[in-house]
Amino acid sequence: HSERNGSDEEGMRFIQFWILPSDAGLESSVQQRQYGIEERTDRWLQIMGPEGEDGLDLSQDARVLVGRLSPDATLSQSFSDGRGGYVYVIDGAGVFDEEKVATGDAAKVFGPHHLTVAAVELTELILVDVPLEFRPVGVWVDRV
């Protein structure tokens, strides 16, 4: 993979994370898709998920959602028993449940839990929902 800034004037920030596959020996692939701001405004937009669901295909029972909340907008996400999540404030400020958060803040969530996110200003978020128990595969077998 590689990252590159397409602008000579604007700075670039990117988020990189790894989701382990559920099976060893899968063939590598590259996927790409563009989404517009309106598709994630005041709602969760699933940008990655298991094959057959919305977004790019993951080889895992995991989902990645993004949201752009207007001031005073709220979103929620439920995590069932055995699932967990990581929610990160890309930009803006808000409240996770009753905890104030701002750009760069994040929270780990362990199910069962119903998370409520409220924006106090225009806020961009990313949420990763994963199973808490998994079978390590490939190079990760001895590292987990």
C-alpha positions as CSV (number, residue, x, y, z in Angstrom):
1,H,0.0,0.0,0.0
2,S,1.0,3.6,-0.3
3,E,-0.3,7.0,0.7
4,R,0.2,10.2,-1.2
5,N,-1.1,13.7,-0.9
6,G,-2.8,14.9,-4.1
7,S,-2.5,18.5,-3.1
8,D,0.6,20.8,-3.2
9,E,-1.0,23.3,-0.9
10,E,-3.1,21.3,1.7
11,G,-1.6,19.1,4.3
12,M,-2.8,15.4,4.6
13,R,-3.8,13.3,7.5
14,F,-4.8,9.6,7.2
15,I,-5.9,6.8,9.5
16,Q,-4.3,3.4,9.2
17,F,-5.6,0.3,11.0
18,W,-5.5,-3.4,10.5
19,I,-8.4,-5.9,10.8
20,L,-7.2,-9.5,10.9
21,P,-8.8,-11.8,8.3
22,S,-10.9,-14.8,9.6
23,D,-9.1,-17.3,7.3
24,A,-5.5,-17.9,6.5
25,G,-4.2,-17.9,2.9
26,L,-6.6,-15.5,1.4
27,E,-5.6,-13.8,-1.8
28,S,-4.6,-10.1,-1.5
29,S,-6.9,-7.6,-3.2
30,V,-7.3,-3.9,-3.6
31,Q,-10.6,-2.1,-3.4
32,Q,-11.5,1.5,-3.6
33,R,-14.7,3.6,-3.4
34,Q,-15.5,7.3,-3.1
35,Y,-18.3,8.6,-0.9
36,G,-19.8,12.1,-0.7
37,I,-20.3,14.2,2.4
38,E,-24.1,13.9,2.1
39,E,-23.9,10.1,2.4
40,R,-22.4,10.3,6.0
41,T,-24.0,13.5,7.3
42,D,-26.0,12.9,10.5
43,R,-25.9,9.1,10.0
44,W,-23.5,6.2,10.1
45,L,-22.3,5.1,6.7
46,Q,-20.8,1.6,6.6
47,I,-17.7,1.9,4.4
48,M,-16.4,-1.7,5.1
49,G,-18.0,-4.9,6.1
50,P,-18.4,-8.6,5.5
51,E,-18.9,-9.7,1.9
52,G,-22.4,-9.0,0.8
53,E,-22.9,-6.0,3.1
54,D,-22.5,-2.3,2.4
55,G,-19.0,-1.0,1.7
56,L,-15.7,-2.6,0.8
57,D,-15.5,-6.3,1.5
58,L,-13.6,-7.5,4.6
59,S,-12.7,-11.1,5.1
60,Q,-13.9,-10.8,8.7
61,D,-17.1,-10.2,10.7
62,A,-16.1,-6.6,11.2
63,R,-17.6,-3.3,10.1
64,V,-16.2,0.2,9.7
65,L,-18.6,3.2,9.8
66,V,-18.0,6.9,9.4
67,G,-20.2,9.8,10.3
68,R,-20.3,13.6,9.9
69,L,-22.4,15.1,12.6
70,S,-23.9,18.6,12.5
71,P,-23.9,20.5,15.7
72,D,-26.4,19.0,18.2
73,A,-26.9,15.9,16.1
74,T,-26.7,12.5,17.7
75,L,-26.0,8.9,16.6
76,S,-26.0,5.6,18.4
77,Q,-24.5,2.2,17.9
78,S,-25.3,-1.0,19.8
79,F,-22.6,-3.6,20.5
80,S,-23.9,-7.0,21.5
81,D,-22.2,-9.4,23.9
82,G,-18.9,-10.6,22.4
83,R,-18.4,-7.6,20.2
84,G,-16.4,-4.5,20.8
85,G,-15.6,-1.2,19.1
86,Y,-13.3,1.7,18.7
87,V,-14.7,5.1,18.0
88,Y,-12.4,8.0,17.1
89,V,-13.0,11.7,16.7
90,I,-11.3,12.6,13.4
91,D,-12.2,16.3,13.8
92,G,-14.6,18.3,16.0
93,A,-16.0,17.9,19.5
94,G,-18.8,16.0,21.1
95,V,-19.9,13.6,23.8
96,F,-19.5,9.8,23.9
97,D,-22.2,8.7,26.3
98,E,-21.5,11.3,29.0
99,E,-17.8,11.8,28.3
100,K,-16.7,15.0,26.5
101,V,-14.4,14.3,23.5
102,A,-12.6,16.4,20.9
103,T,-10.3,15.9,17.9
104,G,-7.9,12.9,18.4
105,D,-9.9,11.4,21.3
106,A,-11.1,7.8,21.1
107,A,-12.9,5.2,23.1
108,K,-12.9,1.4,23.3
109,V,-16.4,-0.1,23.7
110,F,-17.1,-3.6,25.0
111,G,-20.5,-5.2,24.5
112,P,-23.1,-5.4,25.5
113,H,-23.3,-1.6,25.3
114,H,-25.4,1.0,23.6
115,L,-23.1,4.0,22.7
116,T,-24.6,7.4,22.1
117,V,-22.5,10.1,20.3
118,A,-23.6,13.7,20.3
119,A,-21.9,16.5,18.5
120,V,-21.3,20.0,20.0
121,E,-19.8,21.3,16.7
122,L,-19.4,19.8,13.2
123,T,-17.7,16.5,14.0
124,E,-16.2,13.7,11.9
125,L,-16.0,10.2,13.3
126,I,-14.9,6.7,12.5
127,L,-16.2,3.6,14.3
128,V,-14.8,0.1,14.0
129,D,-17.0,-2.8,15.2
130,V,-15.2,-6.2,15.7
131,P,-15.7,-9.6,17.3
132,L,-13.8,-9.7,20.7
133,E,-12.9,-13.4,20.2
134,F,-11.2,-14.6,17.1
135,R,-8.8,-17.2,15.9
136,P,-5.4,-15.7,15.0
137,V,-4.2,-16.5,11.5
138,G,-1.0,-16.1,9.5
139,V,1.8,-14.1,11.0
140,W,-0.4,-13.2,13.9
141,V,-0.7,-16.7,15.4
142,D,2.3,-16.3,17.7
143,R,1.7,-12.6,18.5
144,V,-1.8,-12.5,20.0
